[in-house]
Amino acid sequence: MKIKDIVNRDIVTLTNCEHEPIHIPGKIQPHGFLIGVTSNWKIDFCTENIAAYLNLLHTEVLGKDFKSVFGTEAEKQLLEYINEDKIQDVFPLEISLLGKLFQISIHKSYDIYVLEAEPQFPDKEKLADVYTQTIQFVTQMNNTKSLKDLCALVAQGTREITGYDRVMIYRFDEEYNGEVFAESCREDLEPFLGLHYPHTDIPAQARELYIKNQLRLIVDINYEPVPIYTVDDKENKNLDLSLSILRSTSPIHVEYLKNMGVGATLTISLIHHDRLWGLIACHHYSEKNISPEIRLAAKLQGQFITSQIDIRQSNDENINAHKSILALEQLTSIDLPIKQESLEIISEAPQLLELCNAAGVSIISRGKIYKSGIVPSDEQITELIEGINAKFSNEIFTTHKISDDFPELAQNSNFAGIIYHSLGNNDHIIWYRPETISEINWGGDPEKSIVKDSNGLHPRNSFNIWKQIVKNKSSVWKQYEINAAIQYAHALHNQLILIMLSEEEEKYRSQSEILKETNSELENINWISTHDLQEPLRKIQLITSKMLSELDVISTDSISNSLQRVSKSANRMSGLLEDILKYTRIKNTRDTLHEVDLNEILESTIKEMSEALSESNAVIESENLPKIHAIGFLMRQLFINILQNSLKYASVERQPKIKITASQEPVIIHDKYKVYCHWVRFSDNGIGFEQKYAESIFKVFTRLHTQEHYTGSGVGLALCKKIMQAVGGDIHAEGKPGEGTDIVIYFPCDPEDTLLPI
């Protein structure tokens, strides 16, 4: 039988550092030995150092049945452990092998059972002691409020339990650069708290292993790696040690730790939402090993952090989020006139900045810019809007580094972060934040984390603080700040719609007055036409007719021609006056209406409301919708208000579902209208309402529920009513308490028609 080692001697080259196959080093640390057995319990892998623990050579073990080497009783104990699904259990199996006590950790690597044996600790920790320490820690944990306080407590508690010289809570950012977020260390050691380390210090493949194997030990940084041998019966035979406790560490990482003066390490992964959030990194400045009980206790410390991340981060943001909500409520409760001048009041309200903690804000409406706080010049605002509209199709755009998207604009501006929201009709609102110049303390030069020389690749030697000044960035917008800005942008959009409708109403009222005056004048024309002019014309016609009948008496060619011309002119004047009478009877037409495809309106509405629909987990089902005569942007606002109403009054007992149906052909609704029309029905499964309120809900500021339970101004459905009146249509509501609400809108097929109830 031929055997070979599986040491990966090409594990690090000048080209593969970032892809170093650290999961298959083919060697282990020497504080234990490793055996790999097949499913039929033949020993297929064995480390060279088995002789240091047992009176056996690896050459004597490989290819043998397990029980022939270690006895039937040992095999029985291992099989029972495996069959009871205790593989990767919190405690290793305590077992006697050839008269010596070991603790064996077992995991499966593909079809190989990997047995990692360590000598049993002489001073075995008592589980009761670990339990007592854990209970004490939980009590202290409940007294902390912020995530940082909790991490500091975990660092201190882990150090007390494990006895390491330094314990750090290491947190990653979005790009996996690390920060020492909390630390507990010996008083004589230089603190690392607050230092940052580049993502190259822990490359991607190492992060993947930290997710798979959440506890890693290096007992002695100066160890000599032990090779793994196997039966040479396959080409490229190897053993994946991703889940191994004894796995040998990358030589570059070992050199990195030696350069830091570290003698032993313990690393515990902090997994949050299936992502490596951070590490508990324990350093000791001499060799050190810990018992399974201590390892478990340390691992529990990591669980305490990861179980609390969401809660603590939410708690950290709750106070500020509450301030944003309060500012939003105060801002939306301001009694505003429904006039364009109300934008002056809005822009000067301090709550407009407070709701998203901005330094400045600008509202752009009808070409006029209303500004407050620290804002760019009017020219820069105009340039920014043009750039956003040219580069992005979304109605919302946020950034904390404007130079990434608009470098030329950022060079001469006094802002670095913005929240932009389109309000439709070429109206916009933008919040601004200035540049925040910050200083980052790196643990060594991040650009020299890996150094290449004639001898190969090496980690940096110096870990002296390397300061970096970061410019062209504002503080990052929090999600609750973005949400508050979006909510107010929708409220402002509604305000602008109301202003527009109010102005249109005023314009129509003014036009109505003009029409009344014009009609009065036309009535005078009618009177003149019917009385003052018609009577003489009839006489002219009578005389000329008589003269023409007596031509034989007064017959001359000239007189005959003249009388014919008089008669022709009189007839022409009569026709002209009749046309004037017809003109005065023509009704005023809604010449602003045009053909609108409601399918396109619904598609753009769902796109705009995608965030709200996603947050509420709502489902929208729709049939094909008709083309009608209306005003496009009003239809979009109509659909938004109806869908928002369904989301607002959704039932907590079921998933919100909105079904949209429509007439496919023109119909006459015999109990409502006498002209052909199209109807569209929005049916939801919300809380519904009593039918007796079907008319009152369309009145402005009418609410069926208290502000405490359902927020809103009470304008939404009233605005829907106004919109339908503006296009000559109508709207009705049908409610069933506890079952849902149907909103039905009707459009006349002929744009000249107006839907009036029968």
C-alpha positions in Angstrom: 0.0 0.0 0.0 1.3 3.4 -1.0 0.8 6.5 1.1 1.4 10.2 0.5 0.9 13.5 2.3 -1.7 16.0 1.1 0.2 19.2 2.1 -0.7 22.0 -0.3 2.8 23.3 -0.9 1.7 25.9 -3.4 -0.9 27.3 -1.0 0.5 30.9 -1.4 2.0 32.4 -4.5 2.5 35.9 -5.8 -0.7 35.7 -7.7 -3.2 33.8 -5.6 -3.0 35.6 -2.2 -6.6 36.8 -2.3 -7.7 33.3 -3.4 -5.5 31.3 -1.1 -7.1 27.8 -0.6 -6.9 27.9 3.2 -9.6 25.3 3.6 -7.3 22.5 2.3 -3.8 23.2 3.8 -3.2 19.4 4.2 -1.8 20.0 7.7 -2.9 20.7 11.2 -1.7 22.4 14.5 0.1 19.9 16.7 -1.9 20.2 19.9 -4.0 17.3 18.8 -4.0 14.6 16.0 -6.5 14.0 13.2 -8.0 10.8 11.7 -10.3 10.6 8.7 -12.4 7.5 8.3 -14.7 6.4 5.5 -18.4 5.4 5.9 -17.3 1.8 6.4 -14.9 2.9 9.1 -11.6 2.4 7.3 -8.9 4.9 8.2 -8.2 6.9 5.1 -6.4 10.0 6.5 -4.1 10.3 9.5 -1.7 13.0 10.8 2.0 12.3 11.2 1.9 13.3 14.9 -0.3 10.4 16.1 2.9 8.8 17.4 3.3 11.8 19.8 0.0 10.8 21.5 -0.3 7.0 21.0 2.2 4.2 20.5 1.4 4.1 16.8 2.8 5.4 13.5 0.6 6.9 10.8 1.9 4.2 8.4 0.5 1.6 10.8 -2.9 3.1 10.9 -3.7 4.1 7.3 -5.9 1.6 5.4 -6.9 -0.3 8.5 -10.3 -0.8 10.0 -10.9 1.6 12.9 -11.7 -1.2 15.4 -8.7 -3.2 14.5 -6.5 -0.3 15.6 -8.5 1.2 18.5 -10.8 -1.7 19.5 -14.5 -2.5 19.3 -15.6 -0.5 22.3 -14.0 2.8 21.0 -15.8 2.3 17.6 -19.1 1.6 19.4 -18.8 4.8 21.4 -18.1 6.8 18.3 -20.9 5.3 16.3 -23.4 6.0 19.1 -22.2 9.6 19.3 -22.7 10.0 15.5 -26.0 8.1 15.4 -27.4 10.4 18.1 -26.8 13.3 15.8 -24.2 14.8 18.1 -21.8 15.6 15.3 -20.5 19.2 15.9 -22.2 19.1 19.3 -21.3 21.7 21.8 -19.2 19.2 23.8 -16.7 16.8 22.3 -16.8 13.1 23.0 -14.7 12.0 25.9 -13.2 8.7 25.1 -10.3 6.3 25.9 -8.1 5.4 23.0 -5.5 2.7 23.8 -5.7 3.5 27.5 -5.3 7.3 27.1 -8.2 9.9 27.6 -9.0 12.2 24.8 -11.8 14.6 23.8 -12.8 14.1 20.2 -14.6 16.6 18.0 -16.3 15.0 15.0 -17.6 16.5 11.8 -18.2 15.2 8.3 -16.3 16.5 5.3 -18.2 15.2 2.3 -18.0 11.3 2.7 -15.3 11.4 5.4 -15.8 11.5 9.1 -13.1 13.8 10.5 -12.0 12.9 14.1 -9.9 15.5 15.9 -8.5 14.3 19.1 -7.0 16.5 21.9 -5.7 15.2 25.3 -8.3 15.7 28.0 -7.6 18.8 30.1 -6.2 17.9 33.5 -8.0 20.8 35.3 -11.4 20.2 33.8 -13.7 23.2 34.1 -17.0 22.6 35.8 -20.1 23.2 33.8 -21.7 24.7 36.9 -19.0 27.4 37.0 -19.6 28.3 33.4 -23.3 28.4 34.0 -22.9 30.7 37.0 -20.7 33.1 35.0 -23.2 33.1 32.2 -26.1 34.0 34.5 -24.1 36.8 36.0 -23.3 38.1 32.6 -27.0 38.0 31.4 -27.9 40.1 34.5 -25.3 42.7 33.6 -26.3 42.6 29.9 -29.8 43.6 30.8 -28.5 46.8 32.4 -26.8 47.9 29.1 -28.8 50.0 26.6 -26.6 50.6 23.6 -24.9 48.1 21.3 -21.5 49.6 22.1 -22.1 49.2 25.9 -23.1 45.5 25.3 -20.0 44.9 23.2 -17.8 46.4 25.9 -19.4 44.2 28.5 -18.9 41.1 26.2 -15.2 42.0 25.7 -14.7 42.3 29.5 -16.7 39.1 30.2 -14.9 37.1 27.6 -11.5 38.1 28.9 -12.6 37.1 32.5 -13.8 33.7 31.3 -11.0 32.8 29.0 -8.0 34.6 30.6 -6.7 36.0 27.3 -4.5 39.1 27.5 -6.6 41.1 25.0 -10.2 40.7 23.9 -11.5 42.8 21.0 -15.0 43.1 19.4 -14.2 43.6 15.8 -16.9 45.1 13.6 -17.0 45.1 9.8 -18.3 47.9 7.6 -20.1 47.4 4.2 -16.7 46.8 2.5 -15.4 44.5 5.3 -12.9 47.0 6.6 -12.8 46.3 10.3 -12.9 48.5 13.4 -12.1 47.6 17.0 -15.5 48.5 18.4 -14.9 47.4 22.0 -11.9 46.1 23.9 -10.7 44.8 27.2 -6.9 44.2 27.7 -4.1 44.1 30.3 -3.3 47.5 31.7 0.3 47.4 30.4 -0.8 46.8 26.8 -1.3 49.5 24.2 -5.1 49.7 23.5 -6.3 49.0 20.0 -9.8 50.5 20.6 -11.0 52.6 17.7 -8.3 51.4 15.2 -9.4 50.4 11.7 -8.0 47.5 9.6 -8.4 47.1 5.8 -10.5 44.3 4.4 -7.3 42.7 3.0 -6.4 41.7 6.6 -9.2 39.2 6.5 -9.7 38.2 2.9 -12.9 36.9 1.4 -12.1 33.2 1.7 -11.2 33.6 5.4 -14.5 35.4 6.0 -16.3 32.5 4.3 -14.6 30.0 6.7 -15.5 32.2 9.7 -19.2 31.8 8.7 -18.8 28.0 8.4 -16.7 27.5 11.5 -17.5 29.9 14.2 -14.7 29.1 16.6 -11.0 29.1 15.7 -8.0 28.5 18.0 -4.3 29.0 17.5 -2.7 27.5 20.6 0.9 28.4 19.8 1.8 30.8 17.0 5.2 29.2 16.7 3.9 25.8 16.0 5.3 23.4 13.4 2.5 22.3 11.1 1.8 18.6 11.1 1.2 17.0 7.6 -1.8 14.8 6.9 -1.2 11.5 5.1 -3.6 9.4 3.1 -3.7 6.2 1.1 -2.5 7.0 -2.4 -5.4 5.5 -4.3 -6.8 8.6 -6.1 -5.3 11.5 -8.1 -5.5 14.9 -6.4 -6.8 13.4 -3.2 -7.5 16.0 -0.5 -9.4 16.8 2.7 -11.6 19.8 3.2 -10.9 21.2 6.7 -13.3 24.1 6.7 -15.0 22.8 9.9 -11.8 21.6 11.6 -10.6 22.8 15.0 -7.0 21.8 14.4 -6.7 23.1 10.8 -3.3 24.8 10.2 -3.5 28.5 9.6 -2.4 30.4 6.5 1.4 31.2 6.7 0.7 34.8 5.9 -1.7 35.1 8.8 0.8 33.4 11.1 3.4 35.9 10.1 0.9 38.8 10.5 0.2 37.7 14.1 4.0 37.2 14.8 4.6 40.8 13.6 2.0 41.9 16.2 3.8 39.9 18.9 0.8 37.6 19.5 1.5 34.1 20.9 -2.0 32.5 20.8 -5.5 33.5 19.5 -9.1 32.6 19.9 -11.6 33.9 17.3 -15.4 33.7 17.5 -17.6 34.6 14.6 -20.4 37.1 15.0 -23.0 36.1 12.4 -26.0 38.5 11.8 -28.6 37.9 9.1 -26.3 35.2 7.5 -23.5 37.8 7.1 -20.2 38.1 9.0 -21.0 41.1 11.2 -17.8 40.9 13.2 -15.5 38.8 15.3 -14.5 38.4 19.0 -10.8 38.4 18.6 -8.8 37.2 21.6 -5.0 37.6 21.7 -2.5 36.1 24.2 1.1 37.0 24.3 2.3 33.5 25.0 1.0 30.1 24.1 -2.5 29.3 25.5 -5.2 26.6 25.1 -8.6 26.5 26.7 -11.0 23.6 27.6 -14.2 22.8 25.8 -16.2 24.3 28.6 -14.4 27.6 28.3 -14.7 27.5 24.5 -18.5 27.0 24.9 -18.7 29.9 27.3 -16.8 32.2 24.9 -19.0 31.1 22.0 -22.0 32.0 24.1 -20.6 35.5 24.5 -20.8 35.9 20.7 -24.4 34.6 20.7 -25.2 37.3 23.3 -24.0 40.0 20.8 -25.6 38.6 17.7 -29.0 38.1 19.4 -29.0 41.7 20.5 -27.7 43.5 17.4 -31.1 44.4 15.9 -32.6 45.3 19.3 -29.6 47.4 20.4 -29.3 49.2 17.0 -33.0 49.9 17.0 -32.8 51.2 20.5 -29.8 53.4 19.5 -31.9 54.8 16.7 -35.3 55.0 18.4 -34.7 58.3 20.1 -33.6 60.0 16.9 -36.3 58.3 14.9 -38.9 59.5 17.4 -37.7 63.0 16.9 -38.1 62.6 13.2 -41.6 61.3 13.6 -42.5 64.1 15.9 -41.1 66.7 13.4 -43.1 65.0 10.6 -46.3 65.1 12.6 -45.8 68.8 13.5 -45.0 69.7 10.0 -48.1 67.9 8.5 -50.4 69.4 11.1 -49.6 73.1 10.2 -52.7 74.8 9.0 -51.7 75.9 5.5 -53.6 78.1 3.1 -54.3 76.2 -0.2 -52.2 78.7 -2.1 -48.7 78.8 -3.7 -47.6 81.1 -0.9 -47.9 78.2 1.6 -44.5 77.0 0.3 -42.9 80.0 2.0 -44.4 78.9 5.3 -43.3 75.3 4.7 -39.7 76.1 3.8 -39.3 78.3 6.8 -40.6 75.7 9.3 -37.7 74.3 11.4 -39.3 70.8 11.4 -38.6 70.5 7.7 -34.9 70.2 8.5 -35.4 68.3 11.7 -37.4 65.4 10.2 -34.3 64.1 8.4 -31.6 66.0 10.4 -30.6 68.0 7.3 -28.6 71.2 7.2 -30.6 72.8 4.4 -33.6 72.2 2.1 -35.0 73.6 -1.1 -38.4 73.3 -2.7 -38.6 74.0 -6.4 -42.1 74.7 -7.7 -43.2 76.4 -10.9 -39.6 77.6 -11.5 -39.3 79.3 -8.2 -36.9 78.1 -5.5 -37.9 78.3 -1.8 -34.8 77.7 0.4 -33.9 77.3 4.1 -30.6 76.6 6.0 -27.3 75.8 4.3 -28.1 75.3 0.6 -26.4 75.6 -2.8 -26.9 78.5 -5.1 -29.9 78.6 -7.4 -27.7 77.8 -10.4 -26.3 74.7 -8.6 -29.7 73.5 -7.6 -30.9 73.8 -11.2 -27.8 72.0 -12.4 -28.2 69.3 -9.8 -31.9 68.6 -10.8 -31.0 68.4 -14.5 -28.1 66.0 -13.7 -30.3 63.7 -11.6 -33.1 63.7 -14.2 -30.6 62.9 -16.9 -28.8 60.1 -15.0 -31.5 58.5 -12.9 -35.1 57.4 -13.7 -36.1 57.0 -10.1 -38.2 59.7 -8.4 -36.0 59.3 -5.3 -32.2 59.7 -5.1 -30.1 59.7 -2.0 -26.3 59.8 -1.5 -23.8 60.9 1.2 -21.1 61.4 -1.4 -22.3 63.5 -4.3 -18.9 63.5 -5.9 -19.4 59.9 -6.9 -22.1 60.8 -9.3 -21.5 64.5 -10.0 -17.8 65.2 -9.5 -17.8 68.6 -11.3 -20.7 69.9 -9.2 -19.1 68.6 -6.0 -15.9 70.6 -6.5 -17.5 74.0 -6.0 -20.4 73.1 -3.7 -21.0 73.4 0.1 -22.8 70.1 0.3 -21.9 66.4 0.1 -25.1 64.5 0.9 -28.7 64.9 -0.5 -32.1 63.4 -0.4 -33.9 64.2 -3.6 -37.6 63.6 -4.3 -39.5 64.5 -7.5 -43.0 66.0 -6.8 -44.2 65.7 -10.4 -45.0 68.5 -12.8 -41.4 69.6 -12.7 -41.6 70.3 -8.9 -38.9 68.9 -6.6 -37.7 68.9 -2.9 -34.1 68.4 -1.9 -32.5 68.1 1.6 -28.8 68.8 2.0 -26.0 67.8 4.3 -22.5 69.5 4.3 -19.2 67.7 4.0 -18.1 66.0 7.2 -14.3 65.8 7.3 -13.3 62.8 9.4 -10.1 61.2 10.6 -9.6 57.4 10.5 -6.9 55.8 12.5 -5.7 52.7 10.7 -3.6 50.0 12.4 -0.7 50.4 10.0 -0.7 51.7 6.4 -3.8 50.1 4.7 -2.1 50.4 1.3 0.8 48.2 2.6 -1.2 45.4 4.3 0.6 42.9 2.0 4.1 43.6 0.9 5.8 41.8 -2.0 9.6 41.4 -2.0 12.1 39.0 -3.5 11.2 36.4 -0.9 7.5 36.4 -1.7 4.4 37.9 0.0 4.5 39.2 3.6 2.1 41.1 5.8 3.1 44.5 7.0 5.6 44.8 9.9 4.4 48.1 11.3 1.2 48.5 13.1 1.8 52.1 14.1 -1.3 54.3 13.8 -1.7 55.5 10.2 -4.0 58.6 10.0 -6.2 59.1 7.0 -8.3 62.3 6.4 -11.6 61.5 4.6 -13.3 64.3 2.7 -16.2 64.8 0.2 -18.6 62.8 2.4 -21.5 63.7 4.6 -22.7 61.6 7.5 -24.7 58.7 6.1 -28.5 59.1 5.9 -30.3 56.7 8.3 -33.2 54.7 6.9 -35.7 56.4 9.2 -34.5 59.8 8.0 -35.0 58.8 4.3 -38.4 57.4 5.2 -39.4 60.6 7.0 -38.3 62.6 4.0 -40.3 60.4 1.6 -43.4 60.6 3.7 -43.3 64.4 3.8 -42.5 64.6 0.1 -45.8 62.7 -0.5 -47.6 65.1 1.8 -46.1 68.1 0.0 -47.1 66.5 -3.3 -50.7 66.4 -2.1 -50.5 70.0 -1.0 -49.3 71.0 -4.4 -52.1 69.0 -6.0 -54.6 70.8 -3.8 -53.1 74.1 -4.6 -53.4 73.3 -8.3 -57.0 72.1 -8.0 -57.8 75.2 -5.9 -56.3 77.5 -8.5 -58.1 75.6 -11.3 -61.4 75.9 -9.3 -60.7 79.6 -8.8 -59.9 79.9 -12.5 -63.2 78.1 -13.4 -65.1 80.3 -11.0 -63.6 83.4 -12.6 -64.3 82.0 -16.0 -67.8 81.3 -14.9 -68.3 84.9 -13.9 -66.9 86.0 -17.3 -69.2 83.6 -19.0 -72.2 85.0 -17.0 -71.3 88.5 -18.3 -70.7 87.2 -21.8 -74.0 85.3 -21.7 -75.7 88.5 -20.5 -74.3 90.3 -23.5 -75.3 87.5 -25.8 -78.8 87.6 -24.4 -78.9 91.2 -25.4 -77.7 90.2 -28.8 -80.4 87.6 -28.9 -83.0 90.2 -28.0 -81.7 92.5 -30.7 -81.6 89.6 -33.1 -85.1 88.4 -32.4 -86.9 91.7 -31.9 -85.0 94.7 -33.2 -83.6 93.1 -36.3 -85.9 90.3 -37.3 -89.0 92.5 -37.6 -87.4 95.0 -40.1 -86.0 92.2 -42.1 -89.4 90.5 -42.4 -90.8 93.8 -43.7 -87.9 94.1 -46.2 -88.6 90.6 -47.4 -92.3 91.3 -47.6 -91.9 94.5 -49.6 -89.3 93.1 -52.0 -91.4 90.0 -52.5 -94.4 92.1 -53.3 -92.4 94.3 -55.7 -91.1 91.3 -57.4 -94.6 90.0 -57.9 -95.6 93.2 -59.6 -92.7 93.5 -61.9 -95.1 93.7 -64.9 -96.3 97.0 -63.5 -92.9 98.6 -62.7 -90.7 96.5 -64.8 -87.2 97.7 -65.5 -84.1 95.7 -65.5 -82.2 97.9 -63.0 -85.0 97.9 -60.5 -85.4 94.1 -60.8 -81.7 93.5 -60.2 -81.7 95.9 -57.2 -84.6 94.2 -55.6 -83.1 90.8 -56.1 -79.9 92.0 -54.4 -81.9 93.4 -51.5 -83.7 90.1 -51.0 -80.5 88.2 -51.2 -78.8 90.4 -48.6 -81.8 90.1 -46.3 -81.8 86.3 -46.5 -78.0 86.4 -45.8 -78.6 88.6 -42.7 -81.3 86.3 -41.5 -79.0 83.3 -41.8 -76.2 85.1 -39.9 -78.5 86.0 -37.1 -79.7 82.4 -36.9 -76.1 81.3 -36.6 -75.6 83.8 -33.7 -78.5 82.2 -31.9 -77.0 78.8 -32.3 -73.6 79.9 -31.0 -75.2 81.2 -27.8 -76.7 77.8 -27.1 -73.2 75.9 -27.4 -72.2 74.5 -23.9 -68.6 75.0 -22.6 -66.4 72.0 -23.4 -63.6 70.4 -21.3 -61.0 70.8 -24.1 -58.1 69.9 -21.7 -59.2 66.2 -21.6 -57.2 63.7 -23.7 -57.1 60.0 -24.1 -55.4 58.2 -21.2 -54.4 54.5 -20.9 -55.2 53.5 -17.3 -52.9 50.5 -17.6 -50.0 52.9 -18.0 -51.3 54.9 -15.1 -51.5 51.8 -12.8 -48.0 50.6 -13.8 -46.4 54.0 -13.0 -48.4 54.2 -9.7 -47.3 50.7 -8.6 -43.7 51.7 -9.4 -43.9 54.9 -7.4 -45.5 53.1 -4.5 -43.2 50.0 -4.6 -41.6 50.8 -1.2 -45.0 51.2 0.6 -46.4 48.1 -1.1 -43.3 46.1 -0.1 -43.4 47.3 3.5 -47.0 46.3 3.8 -46.5 43.0 1.9 -49.5 44.0 -0.2 -50.6 42.0 -3.3 -52.2 43.8 -6.3 -54.1 41.9 -8.9 -55.4 43.7 -12.0 -57.4 43.1 -15.1 -56.9 45.0 -18.4 -58.1 48.6 -17.8 -59.8 50.8 -20.5 -58.6 53.9 -22.2 -60.6 56.9 -21.1 -60.7 60.7 -21.6 -59.1 62.4 -18.6 -56.0 64.3 -17.4 -53.0 62.0 -17.0 -51.4 63.4 -13.9 -54.8 63.6 -12.1 -55.5 59.9 -12.8 -52.1 59.0 -11.3 -52.9 61.0 -8.2 -56.3 59.4 -8.1 -54.9 55.8 -8.2 -52.2 56.7 -5.6 -54.8 58.0 -3.2 -57.1 55.0 -3.6 -54.3 52.5 -3.1 -52.9 54.4 -0.2 -56.3 54.4 1.4 -56.4 50.6 1.1 -53.0 50.2 2.6 -53.8 52.6 5.5 -57.0 50.7 6.4 -55.6 47.2 5.9 -56.6 44.5 8.4 -53.9 43.3 10.7 -55.5 39.8 10.5 -54.5 39.1 6.9 -52.2 40.0 4.1 -53.4 43.2 2.2 -54.9 42.3 -1.2 -56.2 44.8 -3.7 -58.1 43.5 -6.8 -58.7 46.0 -9.7 -61.4 45.1 -12.2 -63.0 47.1 -15.0 -65.6 47.1 -17.7 -64.1 45.9 -21.0 -66.8 47.5 -23.1 -68.9 50.8 -22.6 -72.0 50.2 -20.5 -75.0 52.1 -19.3 -75.4 51.8 -15.5 -79.2 51.9 -15.4 -79.5 52.7 -11.7 -76.9 55.5 -11.8 -76.4 57.1 -15.3 -78.1 57.4 -18.6 -75.0 57.6 -20.8 -72.4 55.1 -21.8 -69.5 54.9 -19.4 -66.5 52.8 -18.3 -66.1 51.7 -14.7 -63.1 50.7 -12.7 -63.4 48.9 -9.3 -60.7 48.8 -6.5 -61.6 46.0 -4.1 -59.6 45.5 -0.9 -59.8 43.1 2.1 -59.2 45.8 4.7 -61.3 46.8 7.8 -64.2 48.2 5.7 -66.9 50.6 7.0 -70.6 51.0 7.6 -72.4 51.8 4.3 -74.2 54.8 5.9 -70.8 56.6 5.7 -70.4 56.0 2.0 -71.1 59.6 1.1 -69.4 61.4 4.1 -66.0 59.7 3.5 -65.6 61.9 0.3 -66.0 65.1 2.3 -62.8 66.9 3.0 -61.3 66.3 6.5 -63.9 63.6 7.3 -62.4 60.7 9.2 -64.2 57.5 10.5 -61.3 56.6 12.8 -59.2 58.5 15.4 -55.7 59.8 14.6 -54.4 57.5 17.3 -55.2 54.4 15.3 -55.0 55.5 11.7 -53.0 58.5 10.6 -53.9 60.9 7.7 -55.5 64.3 7.0 -58.9 63.1 5.7 -58.3 64.8 2.4 -57.4 61.7 0.2 -60.9 60.6 -0.8 -62.1 64.1 -1.0 -59.4 64.8 -3.5 -60.5 61.7 -5.4 -64.0 63.2 -5.6 -62.6 66.5 -6.9 -60.5 64.8 -9.5 -63.5 62.8 -10.8 -65.6 65.9 -10.9 -62.8 67.7 -12.9 -62.9 65.1 -15.6 -66.7 64.8 -15.7 -66.8 61.4 -13.9 -68.1 60.2 -10.6 -66.9 58.0 -7.7 -68.7 55.8 -5.1 -67.7 53.6 -2.2 -69.2 50.3 -0.9 -68.1 49.0 2.5 -68.6 45.9 4.6 -67.2 46.1 8.2 -64.4 43.6 8.8 -64.4 42.4 5.1 -63.2 45.3 3.0 -64.0 48.3 0.8 -64.8 48.8 -2.9 -64.1 52.1 -4.5 -65.8 52.4 -8.0 -64.9 55.2 -10.4 -66.9 56.0 -13.6 -65.8 57.8 -16.8 -68.2 59.0 -19.6 -67.2 57.4 -22.9 -68.0 60.7 -24.7 -65.7 63.5 -23.4 -68.6 65.9 -24.0 -70.7 64.0 -21.4 -70.7 64.6 -17.7 -72.0 61.8 -15.4 -74.9 63.1 -13.5 -77.0 60.7 -11.3 -80.4 59.8 -12.7 
